[in-house]
């Protein structure tokens, strides 16, 4: 394997890690948007006095969930764009993207030195992405808020429990006590 192919493989491994993290964020976004869709279906059902079909809640949950997941299914970021963004996020002053552009310039000693420097940085970049690149804190917060809203709506719309003839329970009447 040549030096440029090894360098490309290292860059692609960083790209795959970031894509996996993006999938996890997309799944969390799908969950909380789906919960909000289901909750909005419950609210519609409650406000329209149960005139909706039961499947409308699941349709709303699916539609809202898919809106949050489309960026994972249809990635629009190329490796070059990803490296440029990574340069900006990590403060590398366009070293990654420049090394990727001049990867095949074997005659230029400056480009070769830049590629070697960036190749030495890639393990640290990989560790940094593994530790800090997830950015799922906001998604988890939104998921918890969605669960809380769903629980609140379920508590509000829950029918009250009464013992009556509707439930098949016959409650005997109390007999008055005999007076002495």
C-alpha positions as CSV (number, residue, x, y, z in Angstrom):
1,X,0.0,0.0,0.0
2,X,1.5,3.3,-1.0
3,X,1.8,6.3,1.3
4,X,-1.1,8.2,-0.3
5,X,-3.4,5.2,-0.1
6,X,-2.5,4.7,3.6
7,X,-3.2,8.4,4.2
8,X,-6.5,8.2,2.4
9,X,-7.5,5.1,4.4
10,X,-6.8,7.0,7.7
11,X,-8.9,9.9,6.6
12,X,-11.7,7.6,5.6
13,X,-11.7,5.9,9.0
14,X,-12.2,9.3,10.6
15,X,-15.0,10.0,8.1
16,X,-16.7,6.7,8.9
17,X,-16.5,7.4,12.6
18,X,-18.1,10.8,12.1
19,X,-20.8,9.2,9.9
20,X,-21.5,6.6,12.6
21,X,-21.9,9.3,15.2
22,X,-24.3,11.1,12.8
23,X,-26.4,7.9,12.5
24,X,-26.7,7.7,16.3
25,X,-27.8,11.4,16.4
26,X,-30.3,10.7,13.6
27,X,-31.8,7.7,15.4
28,X,-32.2,9.8,18.6
29,X,-33.8,12.6,16.5
30,X,-36.1,10.0,14.9
31,X,-37.2,8.9,18.4
32,X,-37.9,12.2,19.9
33,X,-39.6,13.6,16.8
34,X,-41.6,10.4,16.5
35,X,-42.7,10.7,20.2
36,X,-43.8,14.3,19.5
37,X,-45.7,13.1,16.4
38,X,-47.5,10.4,18.5
39,X,-48.2,13.0,21.2
40,X,-49.7,15.4,18.7
41,X,-51.9,12.5,17.4
42,X,-53.1,11.9,21.0
43,X,-53.9,15.6,21.4
44,X,-55.8,15.7,18.1
45,X,-57.7,12.6,19.1
46,X,-58.6,14.1,22.5
47,X,-59.7,17.4,21.1
48,X,-61.8,15.8,18.4
49,X,-63.5,13.5,20.9
50,X,-62.1,10.3,19.5
51,X,-63.2,10.9,15.9
52,X,-59.8,10.0,14.5
53,X,-58.8,6.6,13.3
54,X,-56.2,4.9,15.6
55,X,-53.6,4.8,12.9
56,X,-53.4,8.6,12.6
57,X,-51.1,8.7,15.6
58,X,-48.7,6.4,14.0
59,X,-48.8,8.2,10.7
60,X,-47.9,11.5,12.5
61,X,-45.2,9.7,14.5
62,X,-43.7,8.2,11.3
63,X,-43.8,11.4,9.3
64,X,-42.2,13.5,12.0
65,X,-39.6,10.8,12.8
66,X,-38.6,10.5,9.1
67,X,-38.0,14.3,8.9
68,X,-35.3,14.0,11.5
69,X,-33.7,10.9,9.9
70,X,-33.5,12.0,6.3
71,X,-30.0,13.6,6.7
72,X,-28.6,10.2,7.7
73,X,-30.2,8.4,4.8
74,X,-29.1,11.0,2.2
75,X,-25.6,12.1,3.2
76,X,-24.6,15.3,1.3
77,X,-21.1,15.8,2.7
78,X,-18.2,14.6,0.7
79,X,-14.8,13.7,2.2
80,X,-13.3,17.0,1.1
81,X,-16.2,19.0,2.7
82,X,-15.9,16.9,5.8
83,X,-12.2,17.6,6.1
84,X,-12.7,21.3,5.6
85,X,-15.4,21.3,8.4
86,X,-13.1,19.3,10.7
87,X,-10.3,21.8,10.0
88,X,-12.6,24.6,11.2
89,X,-13.9,22.7,14.2
90,X,-10.5,21.5,15.5
91,X,-8.7,24.7,14.6
92,X,-6.2,23.0,12.3
93,X,-5.9,26.0,9.9
94,X,-6.9,24.1,6.8
95,X,-4.1,21.5,7.2
96,X,-6.3,18.5,6.7
97,X,-8.1,19.7,3.6
98,X,-4.9,21.1,2.0
99,X,-3.1,17.8,2.6
100,X,-6.0,15.9,1.0
101,X,-5.9,18.2,-2.0
102,X,-2.2,17.8,-2.5
103,X,-2.1,14.1,-1.6
104,X,-0.7,13.0,-5.0
105,X,1.9,15.7,-5.3
106,X,5.0,13.5,-4.7
107,X,7.5,16.0,-6.2
108,X,6.6,18.9,-4.0
109,X,8.6,18.6,-0.8
110,X,6.3,21.0,1.1
111,X,3.2,18.9,0.2
112,X,5.0,15.7,1.3
113,X,6.0,17.3,4.6
114,X,2.4,18.5,5.1
115,X,1.0,15.1,4.4
116,X,3.4,13.5,6.9
117,X,2.4,16.1,9.6
118,X,-1.3,15.5,9.0
119,X,-0.8,11.7,9.0
120,X,0.8,12.1,12.4
121,X,-2.2,14.1,13.6
122,X,-4.8,11.7,12.5
123,X,-4.7,9.3,15.6
124,X,-5.2,12.3,17.9
125,X,-8.0,13.6,15.7
126,X,-9.6,10.1,15.8
127,X,-9.4,10.1,19.6
128,X,-10.8,13.6,19.8
129,X,-13.8,12.6,17.6
130,X,-14.4,9.5,19.7
131,X,-14.5,11.5,22.9
132,X,-16.1,14.8,21.9
133,X,-17.6,14.3,18.5
134,X,-20.9,12.7,19.5
135,X,-22.8,15.9,20.3
136,X,-25.9,14.0,21.5
137,X,-26.5,15.9,24.6
138,X,-29.2,18.1,23.0
139,X,-30.8,15.1,21.3
140,X,-31.0,13.3,24.7
141,X,-32.5,16.4,26.3
142,X,-35.1,16.6,23.5
143,X,-35.9,12.9,24.0
144,X,-36.5,13.4,27.7
145,X,-38.7,16.4,27.1
146,X,-40.7,14.4,24.5
147,X,-41.2,11.6,27.1
148,X,-42.3,14.1,29.7
149,X,-44.8,15.7,27.3
150,X,-46.1,12.3,26.3
151,X,-46.5,11.3,29.9
152,X,-48.3,14.5,30.7
153,X,-50.7,14.1,27.7
154,X,-51.4,10.5,28.7
155,X,-52.2,11.6,32.3
156,X,-54.5,14.3,31.1
157,X,-56.3,12.2,28.6
158,X,-56.6,9.1,30.8
159,X,-60.2,8.2,31.6
160,X,-61.1,8.2,35.3
161,X,-61.8,4.9,36.9
162,X,-65.4,4.6,38.2
163,X,-67.2,1.5,39.5
164,X,-70.5,1.3,37.8
165,X,-72.7,-1.0,35.8
166,X,-70.4,-0.4,32.8
167,X,-67.7,-2.5,34.4
168,X,-70.1,-5.3,35.5
169,X,-69.7,-4.6,39.2
170,X,-72.9,-4.6,41.3
171,X,-72.5,-2.5,44.4
172,X,-75.1,-3.4,47.0
173,X,-76.9,-0.5,48.7
174,X,-76.3,0.0,52.4
175,X,-79.2,-1.0,54.7
176,X,-80.1,1.5,57.3
177,X,-79.4,0.4,60.9
178,X,-82.3,-0.5,63.1
179,X,-83.1,2.2,65.6
180,X,-83.5,1.2,69.2
